[in-house]
Amino acid sequence: QVQLVESGGGLVQPGGSLRLSCVASGIIFSINGMGWYRQAPGKQRELVAHITRGGSTNYADSVKGRFTISRDNAKNTVYLQMNSLKPEETAVYYCAASRFNLVSVVTSVEYWGQGTQVTVSS
């Protein structure tokens, strides 16, 4: 089993920045895909960004140029640096992982974190 624990959420003003972290524990040596999803009230969970064990990344169009996903395999941690945040990006952000696949779609995710709230408001 794999456990994912997120941290770093909070309240930030529009245009501000936050850095999310997700630490994986358990049987983690074979994790390939990791990433971040978000879910706003009344909306479906959507992909924000994902990264392979080798460091290849992919982003939702809405966050390209503002968000950066990175990964430290030695620390079993994935990060999401979020800059120039917008009010409409207020959501619960979830860490996602898969042993064998990318986490590019919800159905490929094997493990979810509990989520961390990000609120963008003045």
C-alpha positions in Angstrom: 0.0 0.0 0.0 1.0 3.6 -0.6 0.0 6.6 1.6 0.1 10.1 0.3 0.2 13.1 2.6 -0.2 16.7 1.2 0.8 19.9 2.8 1.2 23.6 1.9 -2.3 24.7 1.2 -3.9 27.8 2.6 -5.3 31.2 1.9 -3.5 33.4 -0.7 -4.4 36.7 -2.4 -4.9 36.8 -6.2 -1.6 36.9 -7.9 0.2 35.2 -5.0 2.1 31.9 -4.8 1.9 28.7 -2.9 4.0 25.5 -2.9 2.3 22.2 -2.3 4.2 19.1 -1.2 3.2 15.5 -1.2 5.1 12.8 0.6 4.6 9.1 -0.3 5.2 6.3 2.2 4.6 2.6 2.2 5.5 0.3 -0.7 6.8 3.1 -2.8 9.8 1.8 -4.7 7.9 1.1 -7.8 5.8 4.3 -8.1 6.0 5.7 -11.6 3.5 8.4 -12.1 2.7 11.2 -9.6 0.7 14.3 -10.0 -1.8 16.8 -8.8 -5.5 17.1 -9.3 -7.9 19.7 -8.0 -11.7 19.8 -7.4 -13.7 22.9 -6.9 -17.2 22.8 -5.3 -19.7 21.4 -7.7 -17.1 20.6 -10.3 -15.4 17.5 -11.5 -11.9 16.6 -10.3 -9.4 17.8 -13.0 -5.8 17.2 -13.7 -3.4 20.0 -12.9 0.0 18.5 -13.7 1.7 15.1 -13.6 5.3 13.9 -13.7 7.0 10.6 -14.4 9.7 9.0 -12.3 12.2 10.1 -14.9 11.0 13.7 -14.7 8.9 14.2 -17.8 6.0 16.6 -17.1 2.7 17.6 -18.5 0.4 20.4 -17.5 -3.2 21.5 -18.0 -3.4 24.3 -20.5 -4.8 26.6 -17.8 -1.7 26.4 -15.6 1.1 26.3 -18.2 3.7 29.0 -17.5 2.4 29.6 -13.9 2.7 26.2 -12.2 5.7 23.9 -11.9 5.6 20.3 -10.9 8.8 18.6 -9.6 9.8 15.5 -7.9 12.5 14.3 -5.5 12.6 10.5 -5.8 15.1 10.2 -2.9 12.6 11.9 -0.6 9.6 10.3 -2.2 8.1 13.7 -2.6 6.3 15.6 -5.4 5.9 19.4 -5.3 3.6 21.9 -7.1 4.8 25.5 -7.2 1.9 27.7 -8.0 2.4 31.3 -9.1 0.0 34.0 -10.2 -2.9 32.3 -8.6 -6.4 33.2 -9.6 -9.6 33.1 -7.6 -11.1 30.5 -9.8 -8.3 28.2 -8.8 -9.8 27.9 -5.4 -10.2 24.1 -4.8 -9.1 21.1 -2.9 -5.8 19.9 -4.4 -5.1 16.2 -4.4 -1.9 14.3 -4.8 -2.1 11.3 -7.0 0.1 8.3 -7.7 0.3 5.1 -9.7 2.8 2.3 -9.6 2.9 1.5 -13.2 1.1 4.2 -15.2 1.0 7.9 -15.6 -1.6 9.7 -13.6 -2.8 11.7 -16.7 -6.5 10.6 -16.2 -8.5 10.0 -13.1 -9.0 6.3 -14.0 -5.2 5.7 -14.0 -4.7 6.9 -10.4 -4.2 4.1 -7.9 -3.6 6.2 -4.8 -5.0 9.6 -3.6 -4.0 11.9 -0.8 -6.6 13.4 1.5 -6.4 16.7 -0.2 -5.3 20.2 0.9 -7.5 23.3 0.5 -6.2 26.2 -1.6 -8.2 29.4 -1.3 -7.4 32.4 -3.6 -9.2 35.4 -2.3 -8.6 39.0 -1.3 
